[in-house]
Amino acid sequence: MEIAGKHVVVTGGASGIGRALCGAFATAGARRLVVADVDESGARTVAAEIGGVAAPLDVRSPAAIAALVERCIADGGPIDLLCSNAGIMVLGGAEVADADWQRIWEINVMAHVWAARAVLPSMLERGQGYILNTASAAGLLSQIGSAPYSVTKSAAVAFAEWLSITYGDRGIGVSVLCPQAVRTAMTEDFEGGGVAGVDGMLEPEAVAAAVMEGLRAESFLILPHPEVQKYVERKATDRDRWLKGMRRLQAMFFGTT
């Protein structure tokens, strides 16, 4: 997929990876670029910088997502690429409060579901369209220190797989972005990116560059940290060995639990 001349919508576009994606898409010549975020001021700032359109959006609201898609189509024509990018981190395990489990589930998983539900009918009617969902390498490899993040990002990858299987032969392209540590507000409290930074922390712009390459190739998995592919293959080959390795990694950062 080439971005030039396309109508693109990015959720979580006010900061971090989303902001970098907006910049990359603008540079690539997107016809219309919508920066959607719960941070309205931040969305306006980014939109002004790139010549885009700002839109307030709380991705925890399916009605708000549906309304955004409807408004974008009415104002700018068919959406060519929807980037469902917003996400959060919650640390902890089974003891994490139900309210926090629900919040991260809605933002990291259901927002992708609601976005697809809103945009797919028009894409399927035209027989073309592209969905990019931001997940994480944690969705492929788990996240030491955060059960909610591990579970929700794994679900996000699974949903993207299902979308590709179900609609790939009907003109719908699907990619899922799975980076390790990226220098964003989510990682600012973790020196070197914490556990996820074992292969280095990337700048958001480097992630956006990997996305551009992945979209051009229409690759399902977009892996800004190429080492992740090797880890996924090891996991698939010998799950028990992989689990032992992950326990060693956990002990390295947190000691025995």
Residue, then its C-alpha position, 0 to 999 in steps of 0.5 A: m500500500e502506498i500512502a500518497g493520495k490516501h485518506v488516513v485516520v490515526t487513533g492515539g495520534a497526539s503522541g508517541i508512535g501515533r504522532a510519528l505515524c501521522g508525520a510519516f503519512a503526511t510526508a508520504g503525501a496522504r490526501r487527508l490525515v485525521v489525528a484522533d485522540v482523547d488529548e484534544s489539545g495534543a491532536r490539534t497541535v499535531a494536526a497543525e504541524i502536519g496539515g491534518v484534521a484534529a478529532p477528539l476521540d475516546v476509544r473506550s466508546p464504540a459510539a464515538i469511534a463509529a461517529l468518527v468514522e462516519r464523520c470522516i467519510a462524510d467530510g473526506g470520502p472513503i477511508d483508505l487506511l485506519c490505524s487503530n493505535a491507542g494503547i495503555m500499560v497496566l503493571g501487575g498480575a492477577e491481583v490488578a483491580d477489575a476496573d483496571w483490567q476492564r480499562i486496558w481491555e477496552i483500550n488495547v482490544m475492544a477499540h480495535v474491534w469497534a474500529a473494524r466494526a465501524v470501517l469495514p462495511s464501507m471498505l467491503e462495499r468498495g472491495q478495498g481498504y487497509i487496517l493497521n492495528t498497533a499491538s506489541a511484541a508482548g502480544l507475541l512473546s508476553q510481557i514480564g511484569s504485566a499480565p494485563y498488557s500480555v493478555t490484551k496485546s495477545a488478543a489484539v494480535a489474534f484479532a488482527e489475524w482473524l481480520s486478515i483470514t476473514y477479509g484478506d481475499r475481499g480486498i482488505g489489507v491488515s497489518v499488526l505493529c509489534p514493537q518492543a521498547v519505544r521511547t514514549a510516555m509509556t516507557e519513560d519511567f523505565e530506564g533503557g525500556g525495562v525488560a522490553g528494552v533488551d534489544g534497544m529502545l527505538e525512537p517513534e520515528a524509527v517505528a514509523a519508518a518500519v510501518m511505512e516499509g511494512l505497508r508498502a510490502e503489505s506485511f501482516l507482522i510489522l516488527p521494528h525490532p527484527e530480533v522478535q521474529k527469531y524469538v517467535e520462531r524459538k517459542a513455536t519450536d520449543r515452548d517449554r524451553w522458551l518459558k524457561g528462558m523467559r523465567r531467566l529473563q524475569a529473574m534478571f530484572f526482578g529476582t525470583t518471585 
